[in-house]
Amino acid sequence: MIVPIGCSLLIVYFFIYGMRSMQAKANLNVEISVLEQEYNLVHERRMGIESHVQLLQPDHVNPDFLDEKSREMLGLMHKDEIVILHKN
């Protein structure tokens, strides 16, 4: 009589904690996917920044990029230019 009750309790115990571990695994998988998306966004942003840094290296400055950034920061333009503004 004690053995079947003990086995039943053991089965119930592992069923409950087994379900919790499966739920925890599902939650971790969701968190992993969210963090991977965040990583991809940060990585893309970093690659963009690194490419801009490469254009402003002291040994070789890209004149077009330097002109674009200086005009953007100073708010200057030529008389014959047309400015088209867009949100980033």
C-alpha positions as CSV (number, residue, x, y, z in Angstrom):
1,M,0.0,0.0,0.0
2,I,2.8,2.4,0.8
3,V,4.7,1.7,-2.4
4,P,1.9,2.7,-4.8
5,I,1.2,5.8,-2.8
6,G,4.9,6.7,-2.7
7,C,5.2,6.1,-6.5
8,S,2.1,8.2,-7.1
9,L,3.5,11.0,-5.1
10,L,6.8,10.7,-6.9
11,I,5.1,10.8,-10.3
12,V,3.1,13.9,-9.2
13,Y,6.2,15.6,-7.9
14,F,8.1,15.1,-11.2
15,F,5.1,16.1,-13.2
16,I,4.8,19.4,-11.4
17,Y,8.5,20.3,-11.4
18,G,8.9,18.9,-14.9
19,M,6.2,21.3,-16.2
20,R,7.9,24.2,-14.4
21,S,11.2,23.4,-16.0
22,M,9.6,23.2,-19.4
23,Q,7.9,26.6,-18.8
24,A,11.2,28.0,-17.7
25,K,12.9,26.7,-20.8
26,A,10.1,28.3,-23.0
27,N,10.6,31.6,-21.1
28,L,14.3,31.4,-21.7
29,N,13.9,30.8,-25.4
30,V,11.6,33.9,-25.7
31,E,14.2,35.9,-23.8
32,I,17.0,34.6,-26.0
33,S,15.1,35.6,-29.2
34,V,14.4,39.1,-27.8
35,L,18.1,39.6,-26.8
36,E,19.2,38.3,-30.2
37,Q,17.1,40.9,-31.9
38,E,18.5,43.6,-29.7
39,Y,22.0,42.4,-30.4
40,N,21.4,42.6,-34.2
41,L,20.2,46.2,-33.9
42,V,23.2,47.2,-31.8
43,H,25.5,45.4,-34.2
44,E,24.1,47.2,-37.2
45,R,24.4,50.5,-35.5
46,R,28.0,49.7,-34.5
47,M,28.9,48.8,-38.1
48,G,27.4,52.1,-39.3
49,I,29.5,54.0,-36.7
50,E,32.6,52.1,-37.6
51,S,32.1,52.9,-41.3
52,H,31.8,56.6,-40.5
53,V,34.9,56.5,-38.4
54,Q,36.8,54.9,-41.3
55,L,35.8,57.8,-43.5
56,L,37.3,60.3,-41.0
57,Q,40.7,58.6,-40.4
58,P,43.5,61.1,-40.0
59,D,45.6,59.6,-42.8
60,H,42.8,59.6,-45.3
61,V,39.8,61.8,-44.8
62,N,36.9,61.3,-47.3
63,P,36.3,64.9,-48.6
64,D,32.6,64.3,-49.5
65,F,31.8,62.9,-46.0
66,L,33.7,65.7,-44.3
67,D,31.8,68.3,-46.4
68,E,28.5,66.6,-45.6
69,K,29.2,66.4,-41.8
70,S,30.6,69.9,-41.6
71,R,27.5,71.4,-43.4
72,E,25.2,69.4,-41.2
73,M,26.9,70.5,-38.0
74,L,27.2,74.2,-39.0
75,G,24.0,74.5,-40.9
76,L,25.6,75.9,-44.0
77,M,24.7,75.5,-47.7
78,H,25.5,77.1,-51.0
79,K,23.0,79.5,-52.7
80,D,22.2,77.1,-55.5
81,E,21.6,74.1,-53.3
82,I,18.2,72.5,-52.5
83,V,17.9,71.0,-49.1
84,I,15.7,68.0,-48.5
85,L,15.2,67.2,-44.9
86,H,14.3,63.7,-43.6
87,K,14.0,62.1,-40.2
88,N,16.5,59.4,-39.2
